[in-house]
Amino acid sequence: MARVPKKLGPYRDKRAPGITNEPFGDEAPAIDARASSKPGQTESGAFVVHLHDATKRHYDVRLEIGGVLLSFAVPHGPSLDPAKKVLAVKTEDHPIEYLDFEDVIPDGQYGAGSMIVWDRGSVTYVEGPAETELAKGKLHVELRGMKLRGRWAFVKLAKGETGNEWLLFKKQDGESDPVRAIAITEDLPRSVLSGLTVDELAGRDEIERSHLERAKKLGAKKDASLVGTLLERERSPLATPSVHEGAAAKGARVYDAQLEGVRVLAVRDGDVVALRVWTGRTPERIEAFYPDVVRALRALPMTRAAFDGELVAFDATGHPNLPRLAQRVARIAKGEAHRAVTTTPVVLVVNDVLALGDLDTRPLKLEARRALVSGLLPPLGFLRAATPLEGDEARVLATCASLGIANVIAKGKGSAYTEGQGRWSLLSTGLPPRSRSVVDHKAGEHQTTLRHVVVSNREKVFWPADPSANLRARTENYTKGDLVDYYASIADVLGPYLKDRPVILVRYPDGIDGKSFFQWNVPVGMPPWIRTLTLAHDLDEGALASTGATSPTPSRVSSPPPSQKAPKRVFLVEDRSTLVYIANLGCIPLHVLASRAPDLARADFFTIDFDVKQSELRHAVTLARTLRGLLDAIGLVGYPKTSGQTGLHVLVPLGPNQSFDTARALADLLGRLLVERHPDIATMDRIVSRRGDRVYVDTGQTGTSRAIVAPYSVRAVPGATVSTPLAWEEVTADLDPRAFTITTVPRRIAERGDLFAGLLAAQPDIPTAVAKLAVLVERSR
């Protein structure tokens, strides 16, 4: 059997991966190179502090060491008073993806309750590699978080009851503060991601409604298309100040310091987040360089919004540092995203709001817009509201000059947000800019490195060698690397069958003999360049299981109970990088719906599945060839493929804009005709015990909540077989589905091309087909 990684074994054993929304983890996730270049010698990394409202409310301090998060439960939270030593109980190691986990763990699961990201930042191990210090029972760290900073110590108790008891305390330095020892947790209770408290997290929908109600009361008017328009429009919608050498025009003014960063339009529309800049006439999208800001926008209790803001990297003194920001972007372009984001966090300082929900906030008074922003965003976090300056203009300019700020933007009190040059004025404080660095977000050569996925554990055995000589041509093991290489090699052929379709994944992080689970929602820590889609309807888990979505031992696969059914955020797999990413997660089979976004209520093909678990393949071949004749008679074309296991699938294209009712009716009537013509070898009986040795003609794999294994998808069965498109002349009694594997299929594609190419281009006459089928059904009575 495949080996469960030792470090994460206890974590996995406590959790039901198909039910909990927590990341399941891998021994070395594909984020990028670890902060320490040598195994066992971690010198620095990331840290997170969670506030967890479980059975007892407590804090969890997690430190990146050796590819996982060393975790301590701290009942009373950290204290800034060096004299106060608090208990820290070492718990199981957590996966790296947990750095960004913030959610409500479902009832009945381990650790059930709300959990927020209370603090996030980088950690340095100041007295040598972390692994060496841990072995000595101590750990001295320097934290650079948004709330916790400076030196801290963990010391193991020599006489603890369980051996997991440690003490956590602040070391004496410039960041220690006995006066604020309690206030650090009481005064700063909010998440640095979402801005919510742990008590608010479960009610985020209600909080969103309250923010929108407030905006309505302030006078915001409905414009449901505004967010979508801002996401796509070519011309910049941002307000720009006019340059003034001296004082601005008279009138009541409010002032914003112009921070040295990158001005963006930040837009969230559901799961889609865009950071748009206009360096010339055409816009660029740069969110791939700012995954920390993207995660925060997705966590915000506002599913649709548009902000005018500045992306800023602060230095150790708290000043905006443009060269630092440019260096971070360059490192991410080189494939060092995890380290760059950890060591150089970026904050989106929000100056204004253009839209909230379906409301246009631009006509509101400046003060009203500021109130909406400050009420929504956390005081400390990856998203922050800009701090306005008021008072005498000369004094404001002098104050900003003393802080090293070169420019100030003056805005008229009570003014609306106006696109282009409006009522804003750019004033100089008399200082030159601190930096003239240019942040280059151009894609081009950066695009491939930016989307580079580091594949972990390539040699891990996913398919142990099968001793049956007639089962497969080669007898050595298939590995995770073989899976990744297969999907990368066929991405151009597979891509069109996945494009715009929700993809349902089953993860086998330890291979086909290990634990496996449905990845109902995209995991925490997903790269920002991957597209996702939220399905409002329930997916039919039973239907997926019947298509072979489970392993040969179905009990190993976890599915959510009915009470856990909810909207699911699934992958849209549209390029080679995304395929490699999900393969690296251990996803083996890919299941797709018979519909495409944005119109998921319309089908473009239907499937008839010949299930031979209790029968023989030769009977399925007979039925498939009969089906081909029936399709010919009504003017439709069938495309056969192996299921990747023991049966056959025939996919029938419908063209665009067909209802699922029509698709299901066609499949069902054709199935009944097959059973009538071959009652000795075919059945549509859903009760397994009544099928006998007949082929089960399954016509129920088409629907808004039903999925079928995609063409060219690998299967989680011995031999690493593939669901492979066939030519009809191959559908004979000699057909051997076991011959199509991750080794043979790429060669087959190179030799024969894509045999399913016509499936996506077909434009059949469905009304005529329905009429002709009705005649055949009537004749059979």
C-alpha positions, 0 to 999 in steps of 0.5 A, a space after each residue: 500500500 502507498 505510505 501515508 506521510 508520517 508528519 501528516 498522518 495524525 492530522 489526517 487520521 483525525 479528519 474525514 476529508 470528504 466532510 471537513 472543509 479543512 485542507 487535507 495536505 500533502 507531505 510537500 505541497 507545490 507552493 514553491 521552494 521551501 524557505 530552508 534549502 536543506 532538509 532538516 535545516 529550516 531557518 525561516 518560513 511562514 507563521 499563522 495564528 488562528 483564533 479557534 472557537 472550538 469546544 473551548 476558545 483558544 489560539 493556535 500558533 503554527 510555524 512552518 518547519 520542514 514542509 509542515 506547520 508545527 502547531 501549538 494550542 495556546 488557551 489564553 493567547 500570546 502575551 506581550 509581557 515578557 514576565 507572563 509565560 502562557 501554556 502552549 500545548 503541542 498538537 499534530 502537525 498541519 499542512 502548509 495550506 493551513 496558513 490561509 485556512 479561515 472557515 467554520 469547521 462543520 459540526 461533528 468534525 474534529 475541531 468543529 467551530 469557527 476559525 479565523 486567521 488572527 495573525 499572519 507573517 514570517 518567522 525566523 529561527 534565531 538560534 539555529 535550524 528549527 529541527 535542531 532546536 526542537 530536539 533540545 526542547 526549545 525554540 527561539 523565534 522572531 516573528 514579523 506579523 501584522 500583530 505579533 512582532 519581535 522575539 518569542 520563545 517556546 520552552 518544553 516543560 520537563 515534567 508535563 503530563 503528556 509530554 506536549 506541554 510547552 511555555 510560550 513567552 515574549 522576549 524582552 525587546 522593543 516589541 514587548 509591552 507589559 501594559 498591552 499584554 492583554 490588549 493585543 488580543 482584546 483590542 485586535 480581535 479581527 481576522 487579518 484576512 476577512 476583517 471578521 471576528 470569530 463570533 461573526 464568521 458563521 454569520 458572514 451572509 447576514 453581515 454582508 446584508 447589513 453592509 448593503 443595507 447601510 449603503 442603501 440608506 446612504 443613497 446607493 442605487 442599484 446597478 447589477 451590471 456595474 461590477 461585471 462592467 468594471 471587471 471587463 472594461 478597457 478604459 480606466 474607470 478610476 478618478 485621477 487628480 489634476 496637478 497643482 504646484 501650490 495650493 488647491 482650489 478653495 473649499 472644504 478638503 480632505 487629504 490622502 497621502 499618496 503612498 508609493 505603490 501600485 494603483 489598482 482597481 480591485 474587483 471581486 465578482 463571486 469567486 473571480 478576483 481581478 487587480 487591474 492596472 492601466 499603465 497605458 491605454 490598455 489594462 493589465 490584470 496583475 492578481 497573479 503577483 498578489 495571492 495574499 491580497 486575492 485571498 483577502 478579497 475572497 475572504 471579505 464578507 462582500 461577494 461583489 465589490 470594486 475598490 480604488 486602492 494602492 498595493 503597498 509593501 511597507 519596510 521595517 520602519 512602516 514606510 511604503 517601499 516601492 523597490 521592495 515591492 518591485 523585488 517581490 514581483 521579480 521573485 514571484 516571476 522567478 517561481 519563488 511565490 511562497 517565499 516572496 509573499 512570506 517575506 514581503 507581504 503586500 497590503 491593499 490600502 483602499 482609498 475609495 469604493 465604486 461598488 458594493 454588491 449590486 449597488 453603485 456607490 460612486 454618486 455617494 458623498 465622499 464621507 459616506 463612501 469612506 464610512 462604508 470602506 472603514 466599516 467593511 475592512 479590518 484595521 490591520 490586515 491585507 486590506 486596509 482603509 486609507 486614513 484621511 487627513 483633515 485640517 489646515 492644508 499647509 499643516 497637512 503638507 508639512 506633516 506629510 513632508 516630515 514623514 517622507 511623503 512626496 505628494 498629497 491628494 486633496 478631495 472635496 468634502 461631499 464630492 462624488 467619485 468621478 471617472 477621469 480628472 474631476 474634483 481631486 488635486 495632486 499637491 506636492 509636499 516639496 519632497 522628491 519621491 522616495 523611489 523612482 522604481 518601476 514595478 514590471 508586471 508584464 507577462 510575456 516570459 514571466 507567464 510560464 514561470 509565474 504559473 510554474 507548479 512544483 511537483 512534490 513526491 514524484 516518485 511516490 507510487 500511486 499504482 503498485 505493480 500488478 503481478 498479473 502478466 496479462 493485465 498490463 504490458 509493463 510490471 513496474 510501478 506507476 508513480 505520481 510523476 507518471 500521472 502528472 506527466 501524462 496529464 501535461 502531455 495530453 493537455 492540448 487534446 484534453 483541454 477542449 473537453 474540460 473548457 468551461 465545464 465544472 470539473 469534479 475531482 477525486 483525490 488520492 494523495 497516497 495512491 489508489 490503495 490509500 485514503 481517497 476523497 471527493 474534492 468538493 471545494 477548491 482547496 485553501 491556498 490555491 494559486 490565484 491564476 486558477 479559475 473556479 466556479 460556484 455551483 448553486 445546486 447539489 451534486 449527486 454523489 451517488 451518481 458519481 459513485 456509480 460512474 466509477 468515481 470511487 476507488 476499487 474499495 468504495 468505502 475508502 472514499 468519503 462523501 458529505 452526508 445530506 446535511 452537508 450539501 451546499 453550494 460548491 466551488 469547483 475547478 475550471 480546468 482550462 490549461 496545462 498548468 491547472 492540469 498539473 496543479 490538480 494532478 499534483 494534488 493527487 487527483 486521478 479521475 476527472 469528472 465533468 458535467 454535460 453543460 458549460 458555463 455560464 449556462 449550466 442549465 443546458 446540456 450539450 451531450 448525453 451519455 449511455 453507460 454500459 456497465 458490465 460489472 456483472 456481465 461481459 464486455 462482449 455483450 456491451 459491444 453488442 449493445 453499443 453497436 445496436 445503439 449506433 444503428 439506432 442513432 444513425 436511424 434518427 440522425 444522431 452520431 455516437 462517440 464510443 469510449 472505454 470507461 477506463 474500467 470494464 465498461 463502455 460509454 457512448 457520448 451523443 452530441 446535442 449541440 448548444 442550448 438543449 434542455 436536460 429534459 430533452 437529453 434525459 428523454 433521448 437517453 432513456 428512450 434509446 435505452 429502453 429500445 436496447 433492452 427491448 431488442 436484447 432482453 437476454 443481455 441488457 437491463 435498466 433495472 436499478 436494483 443490482 440483485 435483479 440484474 443477473 448477468 446482464 449489462 446494466 444500460 445506465 441512462 441516468 448519467 446526464 443531468 444538472 447534478 450528474 457527472 461522467 468521467 471525461 475523455 482521456 481521464 485516468 482511472 484509479 484502478 490497477 494498471 493506470 487505465 484511461 477512459 479512451 475514445 475509440 473508432 467504431 471499428 475498434 468496438 468489437 469482441 476483441 476490445 481490451 480496455 486494459 490496453 489503454 494506459 497512461 503510457 500507451 494513450 499519448 502514443 495513440 493520440 500521436 498516431 491517430 489524433 483525437 477520435 472525439 474531435 467531432 463531438 464538440 463541433 456537432 450541430 445535429 437537428 434535435 427536433 427531427 431526431 426526437 420525431 424519428 425516435 418517437 416513430 421507432 418507439 411507437 413501432 416497438 409497442 
